[in-house]
């Protein structure tokens, strides 16, 4: 598919595994935090004509895109939460100090 020059960083992937899983043609769109709604709209409208199933991965902080996709008839299905802890910087809360000897690092 050829688009006029758009100022966007999104990736569009032909999700061939979904043909096997769901028996339908699918695309996966990984949006960037800098993609404009007008550029996204052009691509979504084009892809909607050719694919039965479209997955849009929205970056953190782009709640405007959640609203945009909801208005286009998409459903919010999944969210990802990532937590990390640097053990060298961790300080055991006082209330748990008595358990510290029971832990293995």
C-alpha positions, 0 to 999 in steps of 0.5 A: 500500500502506498501513502502520500508522504505522511509525517508519522513514525507508526509501523504497519505489520501484516499480521499473518499469524492472525490468518491462522488464529482467526481465519481473517486477514489482519494488520497490526499498527504500532503507533508512535507518541508523535503520530498525528490523528490526521495521519492515523485517520488516513491510514486507518481509513485505507486499511479498513477497506482491505482488512477484516481485523486491525490491531492498534497498539497505542503508546503510553499517554496518548489517551486521545488515541483511545478516544479516537479509536473508540469513536471509530468503532474499535474496542479497548481490549488489553493493557500492559503494565510494566514494573521494575525494581532495582534491588540494589536501591531497594530499602526494606520498609521497617514493618517488614524488617523482621522477615528480611532474614528469611529472604534469599537474594 
